[in-house]
Amino acid sequence: MIEQKKFRIGILGSGKGSNMVAIAEACANGTIPAEIAVVISDVESAGILERARERGLKGQFIAPGKFRTKLDESAENEFINTLKTEQVDLVVLAGFMRILKGDFLRVFEHRVVNIHPSLLPAFPGLEAWKQALDYGVKVTGCTVHFVDQGVDTGPIIAQQTVPVSFEDTDETLHARVQEAERELYPECVAALARGEVVVRGRQTAWKK
């Protein structure tokens, strides 16, 4: 009997790695039927690499090149080649602070996902929780979505709401949104690993 290849995840991140840890723990306890093949960061000192190595995962720094908000061509090629070498089935962005476009999204078409700290399409871009608080909304949250050529514009996989309190500060609201992210992201990655997410244009559904 041929053993079925395990679903493999590549995680890209630039920061502390809290969402990576949530996904790694869900993989370890079987909630996500997958394994993390590699964790890559564009920041050599990023906490996400340390968190990965603490868990015995492969953590790799790849220099991003000369641009501030995207990868240059050689860096993009190195990211692509590393993920292909690791036979990654799904690319999971966990606080990755560079925009992915062009060749990367063509190579991993419909296989790159991100989590954004607002209820998209409201408040795309940076510090979305602060945008929500400044606007005065009563409810915000987080969104898991496929990544396309735009910024925070890909098809939505799932969303989770977070109430906004009159007493909230940027810090308290951000902390609660992050708690929601750590719940929602592993659920979505698990559904993707099980092949339960169906996409039709901009609409998505989860198979029952």
N, C-alpha and C positions, 0 to 999 in steps of 0.2 A: 504494500500500500504506500503510495507516494504521499509524503507529508506536505500539507498545504502551506505555502509561503505565508508567513505572518504579515499582516498589514503594517507598513513602515511609515513613520512620521518623521519629517524634518522640521525643526523649530528654529525660527529666526527671531532674534530679539536684541534690543540695544540697552536694556535697563536691568532692573533687579531680578526679574524672572519669576514673579509670583504666579502668573498664569501658567508658565512652564512647569512650575512645581505642582500645581493643581492637576495638570494633565499627566505629569509623570507619576503622581500618586495614584491617579485613576487607572493608568496602564498597569502599574504594579499590583493593584488589588483586583484587576480583572474587569473593572467597570468599563474601561475602554479596551476592546479586543485588538490591541495593537502594541507595537513597541516603538520607542523613540530611537531612530537610527543615528541621528546627529543633532546637535544644537550648535547653531552658528551665530556669531555676533560680529557686527561691524565696529564694536568698541572693545579694545583689548582687555580693559579692566572691568568690563561689565559684570555685574553680580550674577547674571543669568549663566555665565560660563562656570563660575564657582559653584553655583547651586547644581548645575548639571554634573560636574565632576564629583561633587560630594555624593551623588547618587550613582556613581559608576557609569555615567553616560558619556559619550564622546562629545567633548566641547571644543569648538574650533573658532579661532579668530581669523577673519578674512578682511584685510584692509580695504576700505570702501573706495579709495581713490580721491580725486581732487574735488568732487562736488560735495555740497553740504547737505542736500536733500535727496539725492539719488546715488546709485552706484555708477561708477564710470564703466566703460565697456569691458576692460580687462577684469575688473572686480566682478561684474555681472557674470562674465564667462566662468570665473572661478567658483562663484556661488552655484551656478547651473551644473558645472561639471562635478562638484562635490556632492550635490544632491542626487545627481544621476548615478554616480559611483556607489552611493549608499542605497540605491534602488528605492528611493522614497516614493510612496504612493500619494502622500498628501503633504503640502507645505503649510505649516501653521505659523502665522505671524503673532508673536507675543511681545508687544511693545517694540516692534521693529520700526525705527524712526526714519526710514527711507522709503520713497515711493518706488514701487516696482512697475515697470512698463515693458513694452517692446518684446524683445526676445525671451525674457524670463517668463512672461505670461503666455507666450506662444508655446514654449516648451512644456509648461505645466498648466495648460489650458483647463479651466474648470477644476483645478486641483490646488488652488491657493485660497486660504481663508484667513480672515482677520476678525478681531473683536474691537469694537469702537465704543467708547464710554458715553453714548447717548442713544436715544431712540431715533435712529436715522429714518428719514432724511433730515431731521432736525439736528442742527449743531455739528456739521462735519468739521474736520480739521482739528487743530490743536486745542487742548484744555477744554474739551467739550462740556465737562461738568461745570466749569466756571462760566462758560457761555450760557448754560441752562440756568444757573443761579442768577446771573446778571439779568437775564431776560425775564425772570420771575415766574417760570413755569412751576406748576404744582407737582408734576410727575416727570421724571427723566428715567434713565436706565442704561442698558447696554444692548448692543446689536452684534450678532455674529453674521458675517456676510462673506460671499465670495468676492475675490478681488478682481476688478477689471481695470481698464485703462484710465478710469477716472480716479478721483480721490474720495474714498468712502461712498462709492456709488454702485457697487456690485449687488447682485440679487441677495435678498435678505433670507437667511436660514432660520433664525429665531431671535426673539427679543425678550428681555426681562425688565420689568418696571421697578423703579425705585422712587418712593415718595420724597418730595422736597419739603423740608420744614422751614418755617419762618426764622428759626434760630440757626439754621445751617450756615456754616462757613465753607469756603472752598475746600478746606481740609476734611471736614466731617462728611460733606457730600461725596467727595472723591473716595473716601474710605468705604462708604456704603456701596457706591457703584462698583468698586473693586471687589467687594464681597460677592455682589451679584455676578460679576464676570467669572469669578472662580467657581461658581455653581453652574453657570450656563455653558461656558466654553467646553468643559469636559463632556457634558451631555451631547453637545453638537458634534464634537470630534468622534464620540462613540457612535453616533448615528451615521456619520459619514463612513467610518471604518466598517460598519455593518452593511453599508450600501443601502441605507434606508431613506436617503434624501434624494428626491426627484426634482429635477429642474426643467421648467418649460418657459423659455423666455426669461422674464423677470420674476415669474412665480416659482415658488418652491413648495414642496409638500413632503411630509414624512410618511413613509409606508407604515401601515399598522401591522 
